[in-house]
Each structure stands twice: as structure tokens, then as C-alpha cells.
Amino acid sequence: MNMARTGAVAFDEQHLLVALEGLSEAELDALEFGVIGFDEAGVVRRYNTFESSAAGLSRPRVVGHALFTIVAPCMNNYLVAQRFDDALANATVLDDTIDYVLTLRMRPIAVKLRLLAAAGVPMRYVAVLRRP
């Protein structure tokens, strides 16, 4: 599969969490896959242009709001939200890629989600790769 790539950062990058943490907002917006960054409380703090356009949700509608209850309740389940909760509770690294179907405010869309979190890293991320 051809994974999205911009510069040195790709969806399948080995150390994607570290790479995303080092990107400016402009660099995050240049990526060709969606990125949602949220804090320990689950509040979205980073949201790139690709994801905004693909999901049809503006930055003001997403940033500052709870990811799993307000923005994307379709991810509030054991496949996505629970993995972040478990990683936080156990202070373990989370780097899982899963096939998923997004269903909120749109027709069902098959995607790959990359779930990223690590102890000591303030932001957690959901990277979203839409299939061509």
C-alpha cells in the first residue's frame, strides 16, 4: 500500500509520535493524512487541514472540544478510546494501526487509524489515512 508522505513524515513512519510532536502547525497542515492531537483530558489541541477538509469539520468546531464525546463519538469505544485510556493508566507506549470505519456526520468511510501515545509525551494522536 502506498502510504501518504510529505517530506520526511509519513503515516507509516517508524517514530510517528515523535515526528508529529516536532512539527509546527504549518508542517502539520502540509501532511497528506489527517492528524488529531489531544491532551490527557481528551481535549483536541491540534487538528490539521487535511483532516478538517476530509471530515468537513472546521478547526473552531474541533479544537478545544473533547475528542471522544463531542468531536468523534464514533471512536468512543474499546477499539480506539479504550486503548488510549489503557496506555495512559499503564504508562505504556501505544502505537497501533487498525482498519476502521468512520461514521459520524458522513457516509461510512473505511480508513486506517494510527493510535499514538507514550508516557511523558503531552499529546496523544490519532492519524487518519483515507484509502484511495
SETI-460679 format. One record per atom (N, C-alpha, C): residue in one letter; x, y, z. Coordinates in steps of 0.001 Angstrom, whole numbers, padded with zeros to 6 digits, always signed. Example, Ala and Ser with C-alpha at 12.3 -4.5 7.8 and 13.67 -1.06 7.14 Angstrom:
BEGIN
A+013190-005690+007800;A+012300-004500+007800;A+013200-003300+007800;S+012850-002250+007080;S+013670-001060+007140;S+012900+000030+007870;
***
This chain:
BEGIN
M+000842-001173+000000;M+000000+000000+000000;M+000886+001236+000000;N+000481+002234-000723;N+001222+003482-000799;N+000768+004390+000342;M+001607+004566+001346;M+001254+005404+002483;M+001559+006868+002150;A+000732+007748+002666;A+000900+009176+002405;A+002248+009644+002941;R+002871+010551+002211;R+004181+011034+002609;R+004318+012508+002263;T+004823+013283+003193;T+005167+014676+002966;T+006527+014885+003603;G+007520+015248+002791;G+008862+015432+003332;G+009322+014143+003977;A+009783+014247+005232;A+010299+013070+005926;A+009253+012429+006844;V+007994+012883+006785;V+006978+012356+007694;V+005895+011633+006902;A+005738+010345+007210;A+004741+009515+006541;A+003841+008858+007577;F+002658+008456+007167;F+001716+007769+008045;F+002360+006538+008681;D+003188+005856+007919;D+003822+004632+008411;D+005224+004856+008975;E+005555+006122+009260;E+006844+006484+009870;E+007063+005676+011148;Q+008258+005142+011320;Q+008536+004313+012490;Q+008306+005059+013801;H+008725+006288+013881;H+008589+007079+015112;H+007639+008253+014862;L+006435+007948+014426;L+005497+009000+014037;L+005129+009914+015197;L+004960+009395+016382;L+004611+010239+017530;L+005653+011328+017734;V+006908+010953+017743;V+007995+011919+017916;V+008008+012918+016761;A+007797+012427+015548;A+007783+013303+014379;A+006650+014330+014480;L+005458+013890+014838;L+004321+014806+014945;L+004556+015852+016025;E+005132+015442+017139;E+005414+016376+018226;E+006366+017484+017775;G+007254+017171+016825;G+008235+018147+016369;G+007769+019049+015244;L+006570+018825+014725;L+006083+019621+013602;L+005407+020905+014057;S+005660+021970+013310;S+004921+023213+013529;S+003503+023011+012995;E+002628+023948+013280;E+001255+023847+012758;E+001256+023874+011230;A+002111+024683+010624;A+002191+024748+009157;A+002669+023411+008584;E+003644+022796+009230;E+004138+021493+008766;E+003075+020411+008958;L+002336+020487+010040;L+001247+019548+010276;L+000191+019692+009172;D-000087+020928+008790;D-001069+021185+007724;D-000602+020708+006363;A+000698+020545+006172;A+001230+020096+004886;A+001132+018579+004701;L+000818+017852+005762;L+000726+016390+005667;L-000445+015964+004790;E-000292+014820+004175;E-001319+014294+003279;E-002135+013194+003940;F-002244+013274+005248;F-003126+012398+006014;F-003619+013212+007209;G-004715+012766+007796;G-005310+013503+008891;G-004570+013309+010197;V-004548+014354+011013;V-003921+014295+012329;V-004805+015029+013334;I-005121+014315+014413;I-005854+014903+015526;I-004998+014688+016768;G-004557+015769+017385;G-003756+015698+018602;G-004594+016150+019779;F-004548+015370+020875;F-005357+015720+022038;F-004566+015497+023314;D-004982+016211+024348;D-004259+016153+025617;D-004765+015009+026497;E-004200+014912+027694;E-004539+013821+028614;E-006018+013813+028999;A-006658+014976+028960;A-008080+015081+029280;A-008968+014740+028083;G-008346+014470+026925;G-009113+014122+025732;G-009570+015313+024915;V-009045+016501+025220;V-009423+017717+024506;V-008493+017923+023312;V-009085+018154+022147;V-008306+018336+020917;V-007536+019644+020988;R-006233+019559+020743;R-005344+020721+020739;R-004712+020966+019371;R-004604+019902+018556;R-004013+020022+017219;R-004926+019307+016224;Y-005141+019939+015077;Y-006070+019404+014079;Y-005628+019950+012735;N-005185+019059+011843;N-004594+019585+010615;N-005621+019827+009508;T-005182+020589+008516;T-006028+020988+007391;T-006558+019787+006624;F-005729+018758+006421;F-006173+017579+005675;F-007384+016957+006367;E-007304+016758+007667;E-008411+016128+008395;E-009634+017035+008418;S-009431+018315+008583;S-010546+019262+008579;S-011314+019187+007266;S-010592+019188+006167;S-011216+019114+004842;S-011907+017772+004612;A-011227+016689+004958;A-011773+015346+004724;A-012999+015067+005589;A-012981+015540+006832;A-014087+015279+007756;A-015208+016310+007633;G-014888+017456+007027;G-015889+018511+006915;G-016152+019220+008230;L-015162+019215+009118;L-015285+019882+010416;L-014194+020949+010535;S-014605+022186+010752;S-013648+023289+010853;S-012838+023196+012142;R-011696+023872+012148;R-010870+023902+013359;R-011640+024414+014576;P-012382+025533+014446;P-013109+026017+015629;P-014149+025005+016154;R-014654+024167+015288;R-015638+023153+015686;R-014972+022003+016447;V-013640+021835+016276;V-012924+020686+016819;V-011965+021064+017947;V-011086+022017+017707;V-010060+022388+018693;V-010723+022965+019942;G-010305+022437+021094;G-010854+022878+022361;G-012038+022045+022832;H-012391+021028+022037;H-013527+020171+022379;H-013056+018739+022637;A-013832+018010+023420;A-013486+016625+023766;A-013600+015730+022537;L-012509+015027+022223;L-012463+014196+021021;L-013513+013090+021034;F-013561+012311+022104;F-014370+011101+022090;F-015837+011303+022460;T-016198+012481+022960;T-017607+012701+023299;T-018274+013766+022442;I-017535+014776+022020;I-018114+015869+021231;I-017744+015762+019750;V-016451+015600+019456;V-015968+015640+018073;V-016202+014329+017334;A-015801+013219+017914;A-015872+011930+017211;A-016362+010823+018143;P-017621+010892+018557;P-018126+009833+019434;P-018093+008449+018781;C-017964+008405+017459;C-017853+007102+016780;C-016545+006389+017130;M-015594+007107+017762;M-014342+006493+018205;M-014333+006211+019702;N-015446+006490+020372;N-015516+006293+021815;N-015907+004851+022117;N-014941+003949+021910;N-015194+002512+022083;N-013893+001810+022464;Y-013967+000506+022607;Y-012793-000269+023023;Y-011707-000317+021951;L-012058-000089+020703;L-011060-000141+019629;L-010146+001085+019618;V-010688+002233+020014;V-009908+003468+019937;V-009736+004099+021325;A-010775+004703+021874;A-010654+005444+023131;A-010093+004583+024256;Q-010551+003359+024361;Q-010100+002493+025460;Q-008608+002200+025368;R-008080+002112+024154;R-006637+001864+024006;R-005830+003024+024559;F-006314+004256+024322;F-005626+005419+024882;F-005721+005420+026406;D-006902+005109+026929;D-007080+005058+028385;D-006162+004014+029011;D-006088+002847+028385;D-005235+001775+028915;D-003764+002163+028887;A-003315+002774+027800;A-001910+003195+027692;A-001584+004234+028758;L-002508+005167+028981;L-002288+006190+029993;L-002250+005562+031392;A-003198+004691+031679;A-003279+004056+033000;A-002068+003180+033302;N-001538+002526+032269;N-000415+001607+032449;N+000938+002228+032123;A+000940+003509+031744;A+002168+004211+031344;A+002937+003426+030286;T+002205+002936+029276;T+002821+002175+028192;T+002748+002942+026882;V+003570+002537+025950;V+003566+003125+024618;V+002405+002539+023827;L+001699+003400+023118;L+000647+002967+022208;L+001054+003369+020812;D+001181+002416+019941;D+001426+002656+018514;D+000769+001506+017766;D-000532+001631+017558;D-001313+000604+016882;D-001932+001177+015622;T-001930+000400+014564;T-002613+000766+013329;T-003759-000210+013145;I-004957+000347+012960;I-006139-000503+012823;I-006964-000071+011608;D-007643-001032+011010;D-008648-000729+009998;D-009888-000286+010745;Y-010545+000766+010248;Y-011675+001328+010971;Y-012664+001921+009976;V-013890+002116+010425;V-014903+002774+009602;V-015427+003974+010384;L-015204+005166+009834;L-015722+006391+010440;L-017170+006554+010005;T-018045+006952+010938;T-019464+007022+010614;T-020135+008334+010986;L-019467+009204+011711;L-020105+010416+012192;L-020227+011468+011092;R-021426+012010+010920;R-021694+013137+010004;R-021293+012867+008563;M-021174+011630+008203;M-020754+011326+006837;M-021174+009899+006530;R-021126+009566+005268;R-021360+008161+004941;R-020188+007367+005492;P-020387+006090+005779;P-019277+005294+006322;P-018048+005350+005410;I-016914+005632+005996;I-015645+005762+005278;I-014630+004806+005878;A-014106+003891+005061;A-013060+002972+005517;A-011732+003723+005572;V-011063+003621+006709;V-009786+004304+006924;V-008835+003381+007676;K-007600+003805+007759;K-006649+003222+008692;K-006417+004291+009747;L-006488+003887+011003;L-006174+004789+012107;L-004871+004344+012736;R-004020+005298+013046;R-002809+005008+013800;R-002949+005717+015133;L-002960+004940+016197;L-003163+005441+017544;L-001811+005577+018219;L-001495+006785+018692;L-000154+007080+019187;L-000186+007773+020546;A+000518+007203+021501;A+000659+007809+022826;A+001873+007207+023512;A+002461+007973+024427;A+003587+007472+025218;A+003672+008279+026502;A+004063+007618+027572;A+004268+008296+028850;A+005301+009396+028656;G+005050+010543+029225;G+005990+011652+029119;G+005800+012511+027886;V+004944+012089+026970;V+004641+012899+025784;V+003276+013534+026035;P+003215+014859+026061;P+001983+015521+026476;P+000781+015319+025547;M+001039+015131+024280;M-000048+014967+023317;M-000188+013507+022912;R-001429+013135+022631;R-001738+011830+022060;R-002324+012110+020686;Y-002178+011166+019765;Y-002591+011432+018391;Y-003385+010281+017791;V-004329+010674+016943;V-004969+009753+016013;V-004588+010259+014630;A-003850+009438+013883;A-003539+009749+012493;A-004549+008969+011639;V-005063+009622+010601;V-006134+009039+009795;V-005691+008973+008331;L-005614+007756+007816;L-005259+007571+006416;L-006494+007090+005671;R-006975+007924+004783;R-008121+007550+003967;R-007635+006773+002764;R-008334+005731+002455;R-007923+004861+001346;R-008343+005466+000026;P-007490+005359-000980;P-007843+005917-002293;P-008988+005164-002938;
***
